[in-house]
Amino acid sequence: MVDTASVRRATTLKGWLDELLVVVLVIVALLMGWALKAWVVGQTVSFTSDDGNVSLRYPAGWLDQVDKETLLTVSDVRQEGVFKPTFSLITREMNPDFPLTQNDLLVTLSVAKAGELTAYRVLSVDTATVGGQTASTMTYAYVAEAAGAAQNAMPAVVQAIDCVVTYEGVAYVFTFATLAEHFERDEAILRSILGSADFD
């Protein structure tokens, strides 16, 4: 005679082990996916300014946008929406006869932006460290109109930050801009880029 209790226990144990195996396999697959994403996201491209004074790294998936006004402009074109996260670097030669402080430069930038950007508002002014140098920073917001294929889209509120560093008679302006609703999330990218900056 078959012991039904023993059979039931063996079946239950086998079922439990099968379920445990599935759970373990799912966890391993998720961990591998997370590791692959972290590796891909962690890939960067190096940039060095023409004068060799500053170098930095930006995400490898970002595309270089041709802009004659900047040393570097890169955007994450994979992001959806009318405005893509964008990082740029410009330089301005300082006049030794009329030296400006970094805060003076921020005021000059702010006045220019007020004339160029729709609904421009300064949100805060602060300091930070970029490449071992003290930087003056200005966070601001404005409304960006859709361009290109998205011209029928609603305008978007953009939040941006300018970081100004003066080094060997040159003002370096690092700018990062993204949709205001994504600023807190995307600010980690800015910290990563600025954290990689190095002044030689």
C-alpha positions as CSV (number, residue, x, y, z in Angstrom):
1,M,0.0,0.0,0.0
2,V,1.3,3.5,-1.0
3,D,1.9,5.9,1.9
4,T,-0.1,8.9,0.5
5,A,1.3,11.2,3.2
6,S,4.9,10.5,2.1
7,V,4.0,11.1,-1.5
8,R,2.2,14.3,-0.6
9,R,5.3,15.5,1.3
10,A,7.7,14.6,-1.5
11,T,5.4,16.4,-4.1
12,T,5.2,19.5,-1.8
13,L,9.0,19.5,-1.3
14,K,9.6,19.2,-5.1
15,G,7.1,22.0,-5.8
16,W,8.7,24.2,-3.2
17,L,12.2,23.5,-4.7
18,D,10.9,24.3,-8.2
19,E,9.5,27.6,-7.0
20,L,12.7,28.5,-5.2
21,L,14.7,27.7,-8.3
22,V,12.5,30.1,-10.4
23,V,12.8,32.8,-7.8
24,V,16.6,32.4,-7.7
25,L,16.8,32.5,-11.5
26,V,14.7,35.7,-11.7
27,I,16.8,37.4,-9.1
28,V,20.0,36.4,-10.9
29,A,18.6,37.7,-14.2
30,L,17.5,41.0,-12.6
31,L,21.0,41.4,-11.1
32,M,22.7,40.7,-14.4
33,G,20.4,43.3,-16.1
34,W,21.1,45.9,-13.4
35,A,24.9,45.2,-13.8
36,L,24.7,45.6,-17.6
37,K,22.8,48.8,-17.3
38,A,25.2,50.2,-14.7
39,W,28.1,49.3,-17.0
40,V,26.5,50.9,-20.1
41,V,25.5,54.0,-18.1
42,G,29.0,54.2,-16.6
43,Q,30.7,54.4,-20.0
44,T,32.1,57.9,-20.7
45,V,33.9,59.9,-23.4
46,S,36.8,62.2,-22.5
47,F,37.1,65.8,-23.7
48,T,40.0,68.2,-23.4
49,S,39.8,71.9,-24.3
50,D,41.9,73.2,-27.2
51,D,44.1,75.1,-24.7
52,G,44.6,71.9,-22.7
53,N,43.6,73.7,-19.5
54,V,40.5,71.7,-18.8
55,S,39.4,68.1,-19.3
56,L,36.3,66.2,-18.4
57,R,34.2,63.1,-19.1
58,Y,30.6,62.9,-20.3
59,P,28.2,59.9,-20.8
60,A,29.2,57.9,-23.9
61,G,25.6,57.8,-25.2
62,W,25.4,61.6,-25.5
63,L,25.8,63.1,-29.0
64,D,28.0,66.0,-29.8
65,Q,25.9,68.9,-31.1
66,V,27.8,71.1,-33.6
67,D,27.8,74.6,-32.0
68,K,30.4,77.2,-33.0
69,E,29.7,79.2,-29.9
70,T,30.8,76.5,-27.5
71,L,33.9,74.3,-27.0
72,L,31.6,71.4,-26.3
73,T,27.8,70.8,-26.5
74,V,26.5,67.3,-25.9
75,S,22.9,66.0,-25.5
76,D,21.2,62.8,-24.5
77,V,19.1,62.5,-27.6
78,R,17.7,59.1,-26.3
79,Q,15.5,61.0,-23.8
80,E,11.9,61.7,-24.8
81,G,10.4,65.1,-24.7
82,V,10.8,68.5,-26.4
83,F,14.0,69.3,-24.5
84,K,16.9,66.8,-24.1
85,P,19.4,67.0,-21.2
86,T,22.3,69.1,-22.5
87,F,25.7,70.0,-21.2
88,S,27.9,72.7,-22.7
89,L,31.2,74.4,-22.1
90,I,32.2,77.9,-23.3
91,T,35.2,80.1,-22.6
92,R,35.6,83.8,-22.4
93,E,39.0,85.6,-22.3
94,M,39.3,87.8,-19.3
95,N,40.4,91.5,-19.8
96,P,43.4,92.0,-17.4
97,D,42.7,95.7,-17.4
98,F,39.1,95.2,-16.2
99,P,39.1,92.0,-14.1
100,L,35.7,90.6,-13.3
101,T,34.9,88.3,-10.4
102,Q,33.1,85.1,-11.1
103,N,29.9,86.6,-9.6
104,D,30.3,89.6,-12.0
105,L,30.5,87.1,-14.8
106,L,27.3,85.4,-13.5
107,V,25.5,88.7,-13.6
108,T,26.7,89.3,-17.1
109,L,25.4,85.9,-18.2
110,S,22.1,86.5,-16.4
111,V,21.5,89.8,-18.1
112,A,22.2,88.1,-21.5
113,K,19.9,85.2,-20.8
114,A,17.1,87.5,-19.6
115,G,17.1,89.0,-23.1
116,E,17.3,85.6,-24.9
117,L,15.2,83.2,-23.0
118,T,11.4,83.2,-22.5
119,A,10.1,83.6,-18.9
120,Y,13.7,83.5,-17.6
121,R,14.0,83.4,-13.7
122,V,17.0,83.1,-11.5
123,L,16.3,80.4,-8.8
124,S,19.5,80.5,-6.7
125,V,23.2,81.6,-6.7
126,D,25.8,79.5,-4.8
127,T,29.3,78.2,-5.0
128,A,30.7,74.7,-5.8
129,T,34.0,73.0,-6.4
130,V,34.8,72.1,-10.0
131,G,38.1,70.4,-10.8
132,G,39.6,71.6,-7.5
133,Q,38.6,75.2,-8.3
134,T,36.0,77.3,-6.6
135,A,33.1,78.0,-9.0
136,S,30.2,80.4,-8.8
137,T,26.9,78.8,-9.7
138,M,23.5,80.1,-10.8
139,T,20.4,77.9,-11.2
140,Y,17.6,79.3,-13.3
141,A,14.5,78.3,-15.3
142,Y,13.0,79.3,-18.6
143,V,10.4,78.2,-21.1
144,A,11.7,76.4,-24.2
145,E,9.7,76.1,-27.4
146,A,9.7,72.8,-29.3
147,A,11.9,72.6,-32.3
148,G,12.1,70.4,-35.4
149,A,9.6,67.6,-35.7
150,A,8.1,68.5,-32.3
151,Q,7.0,72.0,-33.2
152,N,3.4,71.2,-32.4
153,A,4.3,70.1,-28.9
154,M,3.6,72.3,-25.8
155,P,6.5,74.5,-24.6
156,A,8.5,73.0,-21.8
157,V,9.9,74.4,-18.5
158,V,13.6,73.9,-18.5
159,Q,15.8,74.2,-15.4
160,A,19.5,74.9,-15.9
161,I,22.7,75.7,-13.9
162,D,25.7,77.7,-15.0
163,C,29.1,77.0,-13.2
164,V,31.7,79.7,-13.7
165,V,35.4,79.0,-13.0
166,T,38.2,81.5,-13.8
167,Y,41.5,79.9,-14.5
168,E,44.7,81.4,-15.9
169,G,42.9,84.5,-17.3
170,V,40.1,82.5,-18.9
171,A,36.5,82.1,-17.7
172,Y,35.1,78.6,-18.2
173,V,31.3,78.4,-18.1
174,F,29.9,74.9,-17.6
175,T,26.1,74.8,-18.4
176,F,23.7,71.9,-17.8
177,A,20.0,72.1,-18.7
178,T,17.2,69.6,-18.6
179,L,13.4,69.5,-18.2
180,A,12.5,71.1,-14.8
181,E,10.5,68.0,-13.9
182,H,13.6,65.8,-14.4
183,F,16.2,68.2,-12.9
184,E,16.6,66.4,-9.5
185,R,17.0,63.0,-11.3
186,D,19.4,64.4,-14.0
187,E,21.5,66.5,-11.6
188,A,23.5,63.3,-10.9
189,I,24.8,63.5,-14.5
190,L,26.0,67.0,-13.9
191,R,27.7,66.1,-10.7
192,S,29.4,63.2,-12.5
193,I,30.6,65.5,-15.4
194,L,31.8,68.2,-13.0
195,G,33.4,65.6,-10.7
196,S,35.5,64.4,-13.7
197,A,36.6,68.0,-14.6
198,D,40.3,68.7,-14.1
199,F,42.2,71.9,-14.6
200,D,45.9,71.4,-15.6
